[in-house]
Amino acid sequence: MSQYKPLRVVDMAAQLGGNSSNFSTLGILIVQRIAESPRFRIPFFEFMELALYHPLHGYYASSASQIGTRGDFFTSPHLGADFGELLAEQFVQMWEVMGQPHPFLLVEMGAGQGLLASDILGYVQKSYPSFFESLEYLIIERAAALMVEQRRQLKPLEMMGNRLRWCRFEDLPAESITGCFFSNELVDALPVHQVILETGQLREVYVTVQPEAEAEVPFVEVVGDLSTPYLVKYFDQVGINLFSGAYPNGYRTEVNLAALDWMTTVAEKLKRGYVLTIDYGYTSDRYYHPMRSQGTLQCYYRHRHHSNPYIYVGEQDITAHVDFTALQRQGERWGLRTLGFTKQGMFLMALGLGDRLAALSQSETSDPQAIVEILRRRDALQQLVNPVGLGNFGVLIQGKGVENNEPLKGLRQE
């Protein structure tokens, strides 16, 4: 771990501000933030927050075109409409189990380019008209560029009027939602703290600036005291003892306190219904295994992944795996009951993906274009359940004020 002392941070901020041809605007802004900090450093959490969510220059704020099969990464909805349609099957059953409330609010948090919303709404409009008439669809999105793309994608559904709308968490009163909060690959993009074990003490990773001679990639890490005592409390909450002797000196990992705040907010806003979270991650015992000594932080740039968050600042995605135990226990603290945790492959198969695959194999068409489309769709369906890919994503379902007499379809194990 580098131990540079940021003696010339203020000078460097001025230098970069006057000569930005080889350095991004966001990079300059982060250097200036470091220069203004009391100890000329910021927690990694703050660096990641700025890199991803700066309102003008952050990764998610600047362009929606970076996501997709031709971008830096793709998600399940990019493989076709099946993922959204199968999720819709689960939402319909949730509505039925709850006694078909009107309205039923479906709240998507972090809606990407709007593909999943489009697939869900288009499917239920066609296949479940009664549910569609009871449905209100809310999107919570903080990235302006993505919001523009979502509105464009969902323009064909503008006949829904105010039943399809965008809002912020703070716009929702406490216990105002009867329905389901859901997210797909949202929590992995929340900014994380990074911590490291040094000689039996838990320390935190900070970001500062190298000497100006090395200004082409100015950011460097230093280690310091914890910025908040909640980093220690986090491990108590998830039942992990980093001081048991099993963890090597230099053990490094992430702590997603933002995910706890997010889960608390969701639980407070939900009056009755469900929370469905789909993402890649582990339970705490696997996440914080002593052998996973460098954590899970990854960066994605043009479909290549690496572990250096200090290059391509504002131009690459930065993610960390999700600790599902933390989400589960935080939900329980705020009134949510865990209904089930499974893998995406099993979840989608229980909702009918296997039937869709079987129907494709029974086609007798001889049209070349139709055959190509069948093969493409079959490959997409298989990717959704691939146990070494998307199929290994976690699916956590929590509930409040709902009976568990009838198991949810996606949690049924045949």
PETA-V686853 format. One record per run of one state. SS is the DSSP state (a for helix, b for strand, c for the rest). FROM is the first residue (numbers start at 1). LEN is the number of residues. Records with the same first field share a line. If there is no record, write none. Layout:
BEGIN
SS: FROM-LEN, FROM-LEN
END
This chain:
BEGIN
c: 1-8, 19-6, 37-5, 54-5, 63-4, 68-5, 74-2, 80-2, 98-6, 110-5, 128-1, 141-3, 154-1, 168-1, 172-5, 185-2, 190-3, 199-2, 210-2, 218-1, 225-5, 239-13, 256-1, 280-1, 283-1, 288-6, 295-3, 302-2, 307-10, 320-2, 334-3, 351-2, 362-6, 386-4, 393-1, 401-8, 412-3
a: 9-10, 25-12, 44-10, 59-4, 76-4, 82-16, 115-13, 129-6, 144-10, 155-9, 169-3, 187-3, 212-6, 230-9, 257-13, 284-4, 324-10, 344-7, 353-9, 368-18, 390-3, 409-3
b: 42-2, 67-1, 73-1, 104-6, 135-6, 164-4, 177-8, 193-6, 201-9, 219-6, 252-4, 270-10, 281-2, 294-1, 298-4, 304-3, 317-3, 322-2, 337-7, 394-7
END
